[in-house]
Amino acid sequence: MSKKIFTIIMLSTLMVSCINSKVEKADTVNNSSAIEPYIGKKLEVYTTAKNTDLKLTKTGEYTFKEQTQPLETDIAVFVNPRKTFQEFLGIGGAITDASAEVFSTLSPEKQNTLLQSYFGNDGIGYNIIRTSIHSSDFGLGSHTYIEEGDRELKTFSIEKDKEKRIPLIKRAIDLIKDDLVFYASPWSPPAFMKTNNNMLQGGKLLPEFRQAWANYYVKFIKAYEKEGIPVWGLTIQNEPMAVQRWESCIYTAEEERDFLKNYLGPTLKKEGLGDKNIVVWDHNRDLITYRANIVFEDPEASKYAWGIGYHWYETWTGGLPKYDNLKNIKESFPSKNILFTEGCVEGFDYEKLQFWPNAERYGNSIINDFNSGVVGWTDWNILLDETGGPNHVKNFCFAPIHANTKTGDLIYTPTYYYIGHFSKFIKPEAFRVSTTTSRNTIDSTSFKNRDGKITTVVMNGTDKRIAYKLIVANCEALLEIQPHAIQSIIY
């Protein structure tokens, strides 16, 4: 071997050795930074529990100690702060005509209480608001923004929304200030634009009205923004595969794809609204991957789509809802976002306003949805009356807060507090943190906020009090959670 070749080999070896030592050192530093801050640090626990007075109540402070090897008999929550995932968009609910109608019956004091409960500094921190483009089932009747048959939309006006809905939205926005996400969804085009000439009972958008309907979205956005309501985005169609007895409209996957790429997307861009976020599907988890495959695999359609939205009303026969379908979309289309756009408990019964399983359904869904890659979560009506309405086709449902319009009182359901365990302590721009559990008896998710604090939510749906270890990096704290309870742990 020549002296020159030997020298080159030795230099290469030294370079590789140097690089490896730097990598090992960097890993050591990262490990230290992830672990060191937790030793001896305090964590606060907030709890809501069945058959107690605990409602988002601070129930203790604990101290992290050095972690020991967990045993197979231990129940544990494992959090790895070095592994983070999707950015948190927020949590909120829908301001419908029904919510606005009930709100208008409240005294000024109760109105302020409701707004503060959801959107105020001492409330549960909602920052997402959804509304309908003209009417949905939750209202006193069907309406549009134009006179029937107005193909050119010359009569477009949101005056009806200005009566009760927009004033409520504005008051909510005044409290949110930063990180507002306001988006809208249509339930049906005007009757004359549809194959069944009816806003109810499904039907489809007639091909000759595709451009007019795209123009309708533009007019809605501009009209609302003229009122001082910044529109973050919209969904193309609420529940596009459901023929409902209320406002509804059917789009196959191919029809929604083509409407997006040939009409809605280009029209928004042409009108200077290309920054608005368009969400496809807006229906259940069962068929969501099929819709994603059809729309997102078309480059021309996909470029206009911010992501995909979904509801929780799919048919399932035991086990868990199809959370795996959400994970599949995140794996298949990592650049697309997933947003929960609607959920509520149907079949209203006044006697079940404090029915705990309703709240636990929310807790289970929110935890599993976020662990599946979802960025935001939108509940349905923020407020309904003592009948679960008003709803012009009697599709009565539960809300987190109801008003008894006969007495003027507000009724807070357990669902309100369960949602609050996420929305109050997890802030927009947080990142989800790797979190798992050692048993199916508890569920958990974690997020790291902009201020560096981590919120770990733990839910116990069993009849037993459970002692568990919260293991964060190489530290641990021994905690307990009551039967049928949910906790937010801040550290």
Beta strands, then each sheet from edge to edge (+ up, - down):
strand 1: 42-49
strand 2: 57-63
strand 3: 65-66
strand 4: 76-87
strand 5: 90-94
strand 6: 128-133
strand 7: 181-186
strand 8: 233-235
strand 9: 277-284
strand 10: 305-311
strand 11: 337-342
strand 12: 376-381
strand 13: 384-385
strand 14: 401-404
strand 15: 409-412
strand 16: 431-437
strand 17: 442-448
strand 18: 454-460
strand 19: 466-472
strand 20: 475-481
strand 21: 485-490
sheet 1: 2+ 1- 21+ 18- 17+ 16- 4+ 19+ 20- 3+
sheet 2: 5+ 6+ 7+ 8+ 9+ 10+ 11+ 12+ 5+
sheet 3: 13+ 14+ 15-
end
